[in-house]
Amino acid sequence: MFKRFCGAAAAKEMLLNHCLPLQRTKSHPSVQAAGWVLSQDIASPVSLPGFDRAAMDGFAVRSADTKGARPHAPVFLNNFQPMRTGMPVPGDYDAVVMLEDANLRGPILETTAQLHAYKNVSRIGEDICQGEAVFSEGHLLRPPDVALLSALGKDQVEVYEKPKVVIIPTGGELVAIGSRALCAGEAYEINGLMARLYAEKWGAIAEKKEIVPDDEELIREVILANSSADMIIIIGGTSVGEKDYAPKVLMEMGELLVHGVRLQPGKPTAFGTVAGKPVVCLPGYPVAALSDLYLFLRPALQKIGHRSDAQPKVSARLARKIPSRPGYLSLVRVALKDGDAEPIMISGAGILSPVARADGFVVVSEEKEGLEAGEMVEVMLFE
């Protein structure tokens, strides 16, 4: 029997209670900082732009000299300076005539537009003033943020270190991907690959270990050898069979918080701690493991890594009825087409190919006995 059986919400809360935000920080090159989280506020060291500059191609002029200029009554100027976009505007000029409003006649500039002061000029500090707040602590840096930091001359930023996650696949029937052809009863170890890719996408530095056979002592040894990680993920051996050792090992090495979740798919899930670090035990079936990754691992890594980016989601109309098991939280894969959500293979936690045809999943609460066709649902998109 499952030893610590509980609902999905309670399981998630227990896991998150044992996931503490990292306090380790480091200095990191700004140009490589996309996907990292700032550990301190950033104020601009300079004004941007640092000088009055032409906002477009044209001619720098004194705005007062253009008074009265209009298409049918041009004004002729002999005091001007050719400009290209981004060039500094000389100090004795305060506006730029666009090429479309100007006609150069030898040493004379004919303009058909009356300009006010600083028309078509980007002023000093128009973008950012020196000392102005740019980003706050906890901000997840994106590519345009990195570009802005580089424009400000910030070559280093202080960031939180990323969580270090160790992934331990278990199972005597598993074969390393690409190592050799499969024999009867064998399968390639894909859950560890999937877990590593998602952990990295969600802000962690992930390392997948070699496959560990169904051996209690070997599982214990590899956990002990990697106890310095911020999180350990064990895949397989989480149910109640004779060779499902992961929950037993957790009880002996630390604390078993959860063993068995009212989740479909994903019932044989376990959480615990070893040396105060969270250990997440995923089921061996790929779709069940995927459900756990989204429902539990994503928010856990968000908390540890100081991230708060929301999972992308859209609203859609359910194309047909979804049955579900009362008392269990159900994650149902769906494909999106023309605003409709079409359920894909509601059952079959060991069959991964339908996930590749799905765009996301719909969560059916424990209180409901399914959802009816035509209902508006929230689709959590696969990333």
C-alpha positions as a Markdown table, in Angstrom:
| # | Residue | x | y | z |
|---|---|---|---|---|
| 1 | Met | 0.0 | 0.0 | 0.0 |
| 2 | Phe | 1.0 | 3.6 | -0.5 |
| 3 | Lys | 2.5 | 4.9 | 2.8 |
| 4 | Arg | 1.7 | 8.7 | 2.7 |
| 5 | Phe | -1.3 | 8.9 | 0.4 |
| 6 | Cys | -2.8 | 12.4 | -0.1 |
| 7 | Gly | -4.4 | 14.8 | -2.5 |
| 8 | Ala | -2.5 | 16.7 | -5.2 |
| 9 | Ala | -2.9 | 20.1 | -3.5 |
| 10 | Ala | -1.6 | 18.8 | -0.1 |
| 11 | Ala | 1.3 | 17.0 | -1.8 |
| 12 | Lys | 2.3 | 20.2 | -3.7 |
| 13 | Glu | 2.1 | 22.2 | -0.5 |
| 14 | Met | 4.3 | 19.8 | 1.4 |
| 15 | Leu | 6.9 | 19.8 | -1.3 |
| 16 | Leu | 7.0 | 23.6 | -1.6 |
| 17 | Asn | 7.3 | 23.9 | 2.2 |
| 18 | His | 10.6 | 22.1 | 1.9 |
| 19 | Cys | 11.9 | 24.1 | -1.1 |
| 20 | Leu | 13.7 | 27.2 | 0.1 |
| 21 | Pro | 14.9 | 30.0 | -2.2 |
| 22 | Leu | 18.6 | 29.8 | -2.9 |
| 23 | Gln | 20.7 | 32.6 | -1.3 |
| 24 | Arg | 23.9 | 31.8 | -3.2 |
| 25 | Thr | 24.8 | 34.6 | -5.6 |
| 26 | Lys | 27.5 | 35.3 | -8.1 |
| 27 | Ser | 28.7 | 37.9 | -10.5 |
| 28 | His | 27.8 | 36.9 | -14.1 |
| 29 | Pro | 28.7 | 38.4 | -17.5 |
| 30 | Ser | 25.7 | 40.5 | -18.7 |
| 31 | Val | 25.9 | 39.3 | -22.2 |
| 32 | Gln | 25.3 | 35.7 | -20.9 |
| 33 | Ala | 22.7 | 36.6 | -18.3 |
| 34 | Ala | 19.4 | 35.8 | -20.2 |
| 35 | Gly | 17.5 | 33.3 | -18.0 |
| 36 | Trp | 19.2 | 34.3 | -14.8 |
| 37 | Val | 17.5 | 36.1 | -11.9 |
| 38 | Leu | 18.9 | 39.3 | -10.5 |
| 39 | Ser | 20.0 | 39.2 | -6.8 |
| 40 | Gln | 20.1 | 43.0 | -6.4 |
| 41 | Asp | 18.5 | 46.1 | -7.8 |
| 42 | Ile | 20.2 | 47.8 | -10.8 |
| 43 | Ala | 20.3 | 51.6 | -11.3 |
| 44 | Ser | 21.6 | 53.1 | -14.5 |
| 45 | Pro | 25.2 | 54.2 | -14.2 |
| 46 | Val | 24.7 | 56.6 | -17.2 |
| 47 | Ser | 22.1 | 58.6 | -19.0 |
| 48 | Leu | 20.9 | 57.1 | -22.3 |
| 49 | Pro | 21.3 | 58.6 | -24.7 |
| 50 | Gly | 24.3 | 60.4 | -23.3 |
| 51 | Phe | 24.0 | 63.3 | -25.7 |
| 52 | Asp | 21.3 | 65.1 | -27.8 |
| 53 | Arg | 21.1 | 63.0 | -31.0 |
| 54 | Ala | 19.3 | 63.1 | -34.3 |
| 55 | Ala | 16.2 | 60.9 | -34.2 |
| 56 | Met | 16.2 | 60.6 | -38.0 |
| 57 | Asp | 18.1 | 61.5 | -41.2 |
| 58 | Gly | 17.9 | 65.2 | -42.1 |
| 59 | Phe | 19.5 | 68.5 | -41.3 |
| 60 | Ala | 20.2 | 70.1 | -37.9 |
| 61 | Val | 18.8 | 73.6 | -37.7 |
| 62 | Arg | 17.8 | 76.3 | -35.3 |
| 63 | Ser | 14.1 | 75.9 | -34.7 |
| 64 | Ala | 13.5 | 79.7 | -34.6 |
| 65 | Asp | 14.8 | 79.9 | -38.2 |
| 66 | Thr | 12.0 | 77.7 | -39.5 |
| 67 | Lys | 9.2 | 80.0 | -38.3 |
| 68 | Gly | 6.4 | 80.3 | -40.9 |
| 69 | Ala | 7.7 | 77.5 | -43.1 |
| 70 | Arg | 4.9 | 75.5 | -44.8 |
| 71 | Pro | 4.6 | 73.4 | -48.0 |
| 72 | His | 3.5 | 76.4 | -50.1 |
| 73 | Ala | 5.7 | 78.9 | -48.4 |
| 74 | Pro | 9.1 | 77.4 | -47.8 |
| 75 | Val | 11.8 | 79.1 | -45.7 |
| 76 | Phe | 15.4 | 79.2 | -46.9 |
| 77 | Leu | 18.3 | 78.6 | -44.5 |
| 78 | Asn | 22.0 | 79.0 | -44.9 |
| 79 | Asn | 22.8 | 77.8 | -41.3 |
| 80 | Phe | 22.4 | 74.1 | -41.0 |
| 81 | Gln | 24.2 | 70.8 | -40.6 |
| 82 | Pro | 23.6 | 67.4 | -42.4 |
| 83 | Met | 22.6 | 64.7 | -40.0 |
| 84 | Arg | 22.2 | 61.0 | -39.9 |
| 85 | Thr | 20.1 | 59.1 | -37.4 |
| 86 | Gly | 22.0 | 58.8 | -34.1 |
| 87 | Met | 24.6 | 61.5 | -34.8 |
| 88 | Pro | 25.2 | 64.1 | -32.0 |
| 89 | Val | 23.3 | 67.4 | -32.7 |
| 90 | Pro | 25.8 | 70.3 | -32.5 |
| 91 | Gly | 25.2 | 72.6 | -29.6 |
| 92 | Asp | 24.1 | 75.6 | -31.6 |
| 93 | Tyr | 21.2 | 73.7 | -33.2 |
| 94 | Asp | 18.0 | 72.5 | -31.5 |
| 95 | Ala | 16.0 | 70.6 | -34.1 |
| 96 | Val | 16.3 | 68.4 | -37.1 |
| 97 | Val | 14.4 | 68.9 | -40.4 |
| 98 | Met | 13.4 | 65.5 | -42.0 |
| 99 | Leu | 14.7 | 64.8 | -45.4 |
| 100 | Glu | 11.0 | 64.7 | -46.6 |
| 101 | Asp | 10.6 | 68.4 | -45.5 |
| 102 | Ala | 13.9 | 69.6 | -47.0 |
| 103 | Asn | 15.4 | 70.4 | -50.3 |
| 104 | Leu | 19.1 | 71.2 | -50.6 |
| 105 | Arg | 19.8 | 73.8 | -53.2 |
| 106 | Gly | 23.6 | 74.2 | -53.2 |
| 107 | Pro | 24.6 | 76.0 | -50.0 |
| 108 | Ile | 20.9 | 76.8 | -49.2 |
| 109 | Leu | 18.4 | 74.5 | -47.5 |
| 110 | Glu | 14.8 | 74.9 | -48.4 |
| 111 | Thr | 12.4 | 73.7 | -45.7 |
| 112 | Thr | 8.7 | 73.3 | -45.8 |
| 113 | Ala | 8.1 | 72.5 | -42.1 |
| 114 | Gln | 8.0 | 74.8 | -39.1 |
| 115 | Leu | 9.8 | 73.1 | -36.2 |
| 116 | His | 9.6 | 73.6 | -32.4 |
| 117 | Ala | 12.6 | 73.2 | -30.2 |
| 118 | Tyr | 14.1 | 69.7 | -30.1 |
| 119 | Lys | 11.8 | 68.4 | -32.8 |
| 120 | Asn | 13.2 | 65.1 | -34.1 |
| 121 | Val | 15.9 | 65.2 | -31.5 |
| 122 | Ser | 16.4 | 62.5 | -28.8 |
| 123 | Arg | 17.4 | 64.4 | -25.7 |
| 124 | Ile | 20.0 | 63.4 | -23.1 |
| 125 | Gly | 18.4 | 60.9 | -20.7 |
| 126 | Glu | 15.3 | 60.6 | -22.9 |
| 127 | Asp | 15.5 | 56.8 | -22.6 |
| 128 | Ile | 17.0 | 56.4 | -19.1 |
| 129 | Cys | 18.5 | 59.0 | -16.7 |
| 130 | Gln | 21.7 | 58.4 | -14.7 |
| 131 | Gly | 20.7 | 56.8 | -11.3 |
| 132 | Glu | 17.2 | 55.8 | -12.5 |
| 133 | Ala | 16.0 | 52.3 | -11.4 |
| 134 | Val | 16.3 | 49.9 | -14.3 |
| 135 | Phe | 15.6 | 46.4 | -12.8 |
| 136 | Ser | 14.6 | 45.2 | -9.3 |
| 137 | Glu | 16.0 | 42.2 | -7.4 |
| 138 | Gly | 14.2 | 39.0 | -8.5 |
| 139 | His | 13.8 | 40.1 | -12.1 |
| 140 | Leu | 14.2 | 37.3 | -14.6 |
| 141 | Leu | 16.5 | 38.7 | -17.3 |
| 142 | Arg | 15.3 | 38.4 | -20.9 |
| 143 | Pro | 17.2 | 39.0 | -24.2 |
| 144 | Pro | 16.0 | 42.7 | -24.5 |
| 145 | Asp | 17.0 | 43.2 | -20.8 |
| 146 | Val | 20.5 | 42.0 | -21.6 |
| 147 | Ala | 20.6 | 44.3 | -24.6 |
| 148 | Leu | 19.7 | 47.3 | -22.3 |
| 149 | Leu | 22.3 | 46.3 | -19.8 |
| 150 | Ser | 24.9 | 46.2 | -22.5 |
| 151 | Ala | 23.8 | 49.6 | -23.8 |
| 152 | Leu | 24.3 | 51.0 | -20.3 |
| 153 | Gly | 27.8 | 49.6 | -20.2 |
| 154 | Lys | 27.0 | 47.1 | -17.5 |
| 155 | Asp | 29.3 | 44.1 | -18.3 |
| 156 | Gln | 28.6 | 42.2 | -15.0 |
| 157 | Val | 25.5 | 41.7 | -13.0 |
| 158 | Glu | 24.8 | 40.0 | -9.6 |
| 159 | Val | 22.5 | 37.0 | -10.0 |
| 160 | Tyr | 21.2 | 34.2 | -7.9 |
| 161 | Glu | 22.8 | 30.9 | -8.6 |
| 162 | Lys | 20.6 | 28.4 | -10.5 |
| 163 | Pro | 19.4 | 25.3 | -8.6 |
| 164 | Lys | 21.5 | 22.3 | -9.1 |
| 165 | Val | 19.3 | 19.3 | -9.9 |
| 166 | Val | 20.5 | 15.7 | -10.1 |
| 167 | Ile | 18.3 | 13.2 | -12.0 |
| 168 | Ile | 18.6 | 9.5 | -11.1 |
| 169 | Pro | 16.8 | 7.1 | -13.5 |
| 170 | Thr | 16.2 | 3.6 | -12.0 |
| 171 | Gly | 15.1 | 0.4 | -13.6 |
| 172 | Gly | 16.8 | -2.9 | -14.7 |
| 173 | Glu | 14.8 | -2.8 | -18.0 |
| 174 | Leu | 16.1 | 0.6 | -19.1 |
| 175 | Val | 18.8 | 1.1 | -21.7 |
| 176 | Ala | 20.8 | 4.4 | -22.3 |
| 177 | Ile | 19.6 | 6.2 | -25.4 |
| 178 | Gly | 21.7 | 5.4 | -28.4 |
| 179 | Ser | 23.9 | 2.9 | -26.6 |
| 180 | Arg | 22.6 | -0.2 | -28.4 |
| 181 | Ala | 19.5 | -1.8 | -29.9 |
| 182 | Leu | 16.8 | -2.9 | -27.5 |
| 183 | Cys | 16.1 | -6.5 | -26.6 |
| 184 | Ala | 12.6 | -7.9 | -25.6 |
| 185 | Gly | 11.4 | -6.3 | -22.4 |
| 186 | Glu | 13.7 | -3.3 | -22.6 |
| 187 | Ala | 13.0 | 0.4 | -23.2 |
| 188 | Tyr | 15.2 | 3.4 | -23.7 |
| 189 | Glu | 15.5 | 5.7 | -20.7 |
| 190 | Ile | 13.5 | 8.8 | -21.8 |
| 191 | Asn | 12.1 | 10.1 | -18.6 |
| 192 | Gly | 15.5 | 11.3 | -17.4 |
| 193 | Leu | 16.0 | 13.1 | -20.7 |
| 194 | Met | 12.6 | 14.8 | -20.4 |
| 195 | Ala | 13.2 | 15.7 | -16.8 |
| 196 | Arg | 16.6 | 17.2 | -17.6 |
| 197 | Leu | 15.3 | 19.3 | -20.5 |
| 198 | Tyr | 12.4 | 20.7 | -18.5 |
| 199 | Ala | 14.6 | 21.4 | -15.4 |
| 200 | Glu | 16.9 | 23.4 | -17.6 |
| 201 | Lys | 14.0 | 25.2 | -19.3 |
| 202 | Trp | 12.7 | 26.1 | -15.8 |
| 203 | Gly | 16.0 | 27.6 | -14.6 |
| 204 | Ala | 18.0 | 24.8 | -13.2 |
| 205 | Ile | 21.4 | 23.3 | -13.9 |
| 206 | Ala | 20.5 | 19.7 | -14.3 |
| 207 | Glu | 22.7 | 16.6 | -14.4 |
| 208 | Lys | 21.3 | 13.2 | -15.4 |
| 209 | Lys | 23.2 | 10.2 | -13.9 |
| 210 | Glu | 23.6 | 6.8 | -15.4 |
| 211 | Ile | 20.8 | 4.3 | -15.0 |
| 212 | Val | 20.7 | 2.6 | -11.6 |
| 213 | Pro | 19.4 | -1.0 | -11.4 |
| 214 | Asp | 16.6 | -1.9 | -9.1 |
| 215 | Asp | 18.9 | -2.3 | -6.2 |
| 216 | Glu | 18.1 | -0.8 | -2.8 |
| 217 | Glu | 21.8 | -0.3 | -1.8 |
| 218 | Leu | 22.8 | 1.2 | -5.1 |
| 219 | Ile | 20.0 | 3.7 | -5.0 |
| 220 | Arg | 21.0 | 4.7 | -1.5 |
| 221 | Glu | 24.6 | 5.1 | -2.6 |
| 222 | Val | 23.8 | 7.4 | -5.5 |
| 223 | Ile | 21.6 | 9.5 | -3.4 |
| 224 | Leu | 24.3 | 9.9 | -0.8 |
| 225 | Ala | 26.9 | 10.7 | -3.4 |
| 226 | Asn | 24.7 | 13.6 | -4.7 |
| 227 | Ser | 23.4 | 14.9 | -1.5 |
| 228 | Ser | 25.0 | 18.3 | -2.1 |
| 229 | Ala | 22.5 | 19.0 | -4.9 |
| 230 | Asp | 19.7 | 21.4 | -4.3 |
| 231 | Met | 17.2 | 18.8 | -5.5 |
| 232 | Ile | 17.3 | 15.2 | -6.4 |
| 233 | Ile | 14.9 | 13.6 | -8.8 |
| 234 | Ile | 14.5 | 9.8 | -8.8 |
| 235 | Ile | 12.6 | 8.3 | -11.7 |
| 236 | Gly | 11.0 | 4.9 | -11.3 |
| 237 | Gly | 10.6 | 2.5 | -8.4 |
| 238 | Thr | 8.0 | 4.7 | -6.7 |
| 239 | Ser | 5.0 | 2.4 | -6.6 |
| 240 | Val | 4.2 | -0.5 | -4.2 |
| 241 | Gly | 5.8 | -3.4 | -6.0 |
| 242 | Glu | 8.6 | -5.7 | -4.7 |
| 243 | Lys | 11.3 | -3.7 | -6.5 |
| 244 | Asp | 9.9 | -0.2 | -5.8 |
| 245 | Tyr | 12.7 | 0.8 | -3.4 |
| 246 | Ala | 12.6 | 4.7 | -3.7 |
| 247 | Pro | 10.1 | 5.4 | -0.9 |
| 248 | Lys | 11.7 | 2.9 | 1.5 |
| 249 | Val | 15.1 | 4.4 | 0.9 |
| 250 | Leu | 13.7 | 7.9 | 1.6 |
| 251 | Met | 12.2 | 6.7 | 4.9 |
| 252 | Glu | 15.6 | 5.3 | 5.9 |
| 253 | Met | 17.8 | 8.1 | 4.8 |
| 254 | Gly | 15.6 | 11.1 | 5.7 |
| 255 | Glu | 11.9 | 11.8 | 5.7 |
| 256 | Leu | 9.1 | 10.4 | 3.4 |
| 257 | Leu | 6.6 | 13.3 | 3.1 |
| 258 | Val | 4.3 | 11.9 | 0.4 |
| 259 | His | 3.9 | 8.4 | -1.1 |
| 260 | Gly | 0.9 | 8.2 | -3.4 |
| 261 | Val | -1.1 | 11.2 | -4.8 |
| 262 | Arg | -4.7 | 11.4 | -5.9 |
| 263 | Leu | -3.6 | 12.3 | -9.4 |
| 264 | Gln | -4.5 | 10.9 | -12.7 |
| 265 | Pro | -2.0 | 10.1 | -14.2 |
| 266 | Gly | 0.7 | 10.2 | -11.6 |
| 267 | Lys | -0.6 | 8.3 | -8.6 |
| 268 | Pro | 2.7 | 6.5 | -7.7 |
| 269 | Thr | 4.5 | 9.8 | -6.8 |
| 270 | Ala | 6.6 | 10.3 | -3.7 |
| 271 | Phe | 8.3 | 13.3 | -2.1 |
| 272 | Gly | 10.8 | 13.4 | 0.7 |
| 273 | Thr | 13.9 | 15.0 | 2.1 |
| 274 | Val | 17.5 | 13.8 | 2.6 |
| 275 | Ala | 19.9 | 16.0 | 4.5 |
| 276 | Gly | 17.2 | 18.7 | 4.4 |
| 277 | Lys | 17.1 | 18.7 | 0.6 |
| 278 | Pro | 13.9 | 17.9 | -1.4 |
| 279 | Val | 13.8 | 14.6 | -3.2 |
| 280 | Val | 11.1 | 14.1 | -5.9 |
| 281 | Cys | 10.3 | 10.6 | -7.0 |
| 282 | Leu | 8.6 | 10.4 | -10.4 |
| 283 | Pro | 6.6 | 7.4 | -11.8 |
| 284 | Gly | 8.2 | 5.4 | -14.5 |
| 285 | Tyr | 5.4 | 5.9 | -17.0 |
| 286 | Pro | 6.3 | 8.8 | -19.3 |
| 287 | Val | 2.9 | 10.6 | -19.2 |
| 288 | Ala | 2.6 | 10.2 | -15.4 |
| 289 | Ala | 6.2 | 11.6 | -15.1 |
| 290 | Leu | 5.2 | 14.5 | -17.4 |
| 291 | Ser | 2.2 | 15.3 | -15.2 |
| 292 | Asp | 4.4 | 15.4 | -12.1 |
| 293 | Leu | 7.0 | 17.7 | -13.9 |
| 294 | Tyr | 4.4 | 20.3 | -14.6 |
| 295 | Leu | 2.3 | 20.0 | -11.4 |
| 296 | Phe | 5.1 | 19.7 | -8.9 |
| 297 | Leu | 8.6 | 20.2 | -10.3 |
| 298 | Arg | 7.9 | 23.4 | -12.1 |
| 299 | Pro | 6.6 | 25.4 | -9.1 |
| 300 | Ala | 9.3 | 23.8 | -6.9 |
| 301 | Leu | 12.1 | 25.0 | -9.1 |
| 302 | Gln | 10.4 | 28.4 | -9.5 |
| 303 | Lys | 10.5 | 28.8 | -5.7 |
| 304 | Ile | 14.1 | 27.6 | -5.3 |
| 305 | Gly | 15.4 | 29.7 | -8.2 |
| 306 | His | 13.5 | 33.0 | -7.4 |
| 307 | Arg | 11.5 | 32.7 | -10.6 |
| 308 | Ser | 7.8 | 33.7 | -11.0 |
| 309 | Asp | 7.2 | 33.5 | -14.7 |
| 310 | Ala | 3.7 | 32.1 | -15.3 |
| 311 | Gln | 3.0 | 29.0 | -17.3 |
| 312 | Pro | 1.5 | 30.0 | -20.6 |
| 313 | Lys | -2.2 | 29.2 | -21.0 |
| 314 | Val | -5.1 | 29.9 | -23.3 |
| 315 | Ser | -8.9 | 29.6 | -23.1 |
| 316 | Ala | -10.7 | 27.1 | -25.4 |
| 317 | Arg | -14.0 | 25.4 | -25.8 |
| 318 | Leu | -14.0 | 21.7 | -25.0 |
| 319 | Ala | -14.7 | 19.7 | -28.2 |
| 320 | Arg | -16.1 | 16.7 | -26.5 |
| 321 | Lys | -16.7 | 15.3 | -23.0 |
| 322 | Ile | -13.9 | 14.5 | -20.6 |
| 323 | Pro | -14.6 | 11.8 | -18.0 |
| 324 | Ser | -12.6 | 11.8 | -14.8 |
| 325 | Arg | -12.2 | 9.9 | -11.6 |
| 326 | Pro | -14.0 | 11.6 | -8.7 |
| 327 | Gly | -11.6 | 12.4 | -5.8 |
| 328 | Tyr | -8.6 | 12.5 | -8.2 |
| 329 | Leu | -7.1 | 15.6 | -9.9 |
| 330 | Ser | -6.9 | 14.7 | -13.6 |
| 331 | Leu | -4.6 | 16.2 | -16.2 |
| 332 | Val | -6.0 | 15.6 | -19.7 |
| 333 | Arg | -4.0 | 16.2 | -22.8 |
| 334 | Val | -5.7 | 18.3 | -25.5 |
| 335 | Ala | -5.0 | 19.5 | -29.0 |
| 336 | Leu | -6.0 | 23.0 | -30.0 |
| 337 | Lys | -7.8 | 23.8 | -33.3 |
| 338 | Asp | -9.9 | 26.8 | -34.3 |
| 339 | Gly | -10.5 | 27.7 | -30.6 |
| 340 | Asp | -11.5 | 24.2 | -29.6 |
| 341 | Ala | -9.7 | 21.8 | -27.3 |
| 342 | Glu | -9.8 | 18.2 | -28.4 |
| 343 | Pro | -9.0 | 15.6 | -25.8 |
| 344 | Ile | -6.3 | 13.1 | -26.8 |
| 345 | Met | -6.1 | 9.6 | -25.3 |
| 346 | Ile | -7.5 | 10.3 | -21.9 |
| 347 | Ser | -6.1 | 7.1 | -20.5 |
| 348 | Gly | -2.7 | 5.4 | -21.1 |
| 349 | Ala | 0.0 | 6.9 | -18.8 |
| 350 | Gly | 2.7 | 4.7 | -20.5 |
| 351 | Ile | 2.0 | 5.9 | -24.1 |
| 352 | Leu | 4.0 | 9.1 | -24.9 |
| 353 | Ser | 3.2 | 9.6 | -28.6 |
| 354 | Pro | -0.1 | 11.4 | -27.9 |
| 355 | Val | 1.7 | 14.1 | -25.9 |
| 356 | Ala | 3.6 | 15.0 | -29.1 |
| 357 | Arg | 0.3 | 15.6 | -30.8 |
| 358 | Ala | -1.1 | 17.6 | -27.8 |
| 359 | Asp | -0.7 | 21.4 | -27.3 |
| 360 | Gly | -1.3 | 21.3 | -23.6 |
| 361 | Phe | -3.5 | 19.9 | -20.8 |
| 362 | Val | -6.7 | 20.7 | -19.0 |
| 363 | Val | -6.9 | 20.2 | -15.2 |
| 364 | Val | -10.1 | 18.6 | -14.0 |
| 365 | Ser | -10.6 | 19.1 | -10.2 |
| 366 | Glu | -11.2 | 16.4 | -7.7 |
| 367 | Glu | -14.7 | 17.6 | -7.1 |
| 368 | Lys | -15.9 | 17.1 | -10.7 |
| 369 | Glu | -16.9 | 13.9 | -12.5 |
| 370 | Gly | -15.5 | 15.1 | -15.8 |
| 371 | Leu | -16.2 | 18.1 | -18.0 |
| 372 | Glu | -19.0 | 18.4 | -20.6 |
| 373 | Ala | -18.5 | 19.2 | -24.3 |
| 374 | Gly | -18.9 | 22.9 | -25.0 |
| 375 | Glu | -17.5 | 24.0 | -21.7 |
| 376 | Met | -14.9 | 26.8 | -21.7 |
| 377 | Val | -11.6 | 25.4 | -20.2 |
| 378 | Glu | -8.2 | 26.8 | -19.4 |
| 379 | Val | -5.5 | 25.0 | -21.4 |
| 380 | Met | -2.0 | 24.9 | -19.8 |
| 381 | Leu | 0.3 | 24.9 | -22.8 |
| 382 | Phe | 3.2 | 22.5 | -23.1 |
| 383 | Glu | 6.5 | 24.5 | -23.2 |
